[in-house]
Amino acid sequence: MLTVDFSRFPLAPGDRVLDLGCGAGRHAFECYRRGAQVVALDQNGEEIREVAKWFAAMKEAGEAPEGATATAMEGDALALPFPDESFDVVIISEVMEHIPDDKGVLAEMVRVLRPGGRIAVTVPRYGPEKVCWALSDAYHEVEGGHIRIYKADELVAKVREAGLRPYGSHHAHALHSPYWWLKCAFGVDNDKALPVRAYHKLLVWDIMKKPLATRIAERALNPVLGKSFVVYATKPHLPRVDAR
């Protein structure tokens, strides 16, 4: 399940991509399939080891084109172990709501992104997230949990203040908002509640089968119920300085 829409965020074979806070690796895997040179970075060593296994399995199965590369590594989003302008593309999906110093993370992403490069930022959307917080303290009051809820204009302003130029945005995963409301209502760790189990089965079926009816329904509902808010931006080229 991808949150970044690659029709709005074009990726070329050979692009150097950083998936920052990659988690289970869903965006990193898609970039690898598209022929990119991918670095998947996360502070969770267990998840990184699992992502590395999947990269190896994808290579073995021939899922990535010739020239594509993939590396999984542990790292700190506030102190990225890369030189300036190392990447053509940076993706940070559902991460910034966890980090106290979100401006510091944005500054590090801008530092490692080359001029003219592209960045995609996704966070939980304000409305659906407020419902989750209202229904359950356990949803966000956990170690490593969500510490803030972004309004759309607030996130766009922070992206712009970091020196980037936003060029597009959208909402995603409308069908997932009710699932999380149910989880919060019945207990975030209670996967046995019948409504939660039934809705989860629906989501799995939708992800696996991609039926036209639910694709149309989600597109129609995304502007209203989309669980995630996505912003796309570019890093501008610095103006040339006349040496005369």
HELIX and SHEET records of a PDB file:
HELIX    1   1 ARG A   26  ARG A   33  1                                   8    
HELIX    2   2 GLY A   45  GLU A   60  1                                  16    
HELIX    3   3 MET A   96  HIS A   98  5                                   3    
HELIX    4   4 ASP A  102  VAL A  112  1                                  11    
HELIX    5   5 TYR A  126  LEU A  135  1                                  10    
HELIX    6   6 ALA A  152  GLU A  161  1                                  10    
HELIX    7   7 HIS A  176  PHE A  186  1                                  11    
HELIX    8   8 LEU A  194  LYS A  209  1                                  16    
HELIX    9   9 LEU A  212  LEU A  225  1                                  14    
SHEET    1   A 7 THR A  69  GLU A  74  0                                        
SHEET    2   A 7 GLN A  37  ASP A  42  1                                        
SHEET    3   A 7 ARG A  16  LEU A  20  1                                        
SHEET    4   A 7 PHE A  87  SER A  93  1                                        
SHEET    5   A 7 LEU A 113  PRO A 124  1                                        
SHEET    6   A 7 SER A 228  THR A 234 -1                                        
SHEET    7   A 7 ARG A 165  ALA A 172 -1                                        
END                                                                             
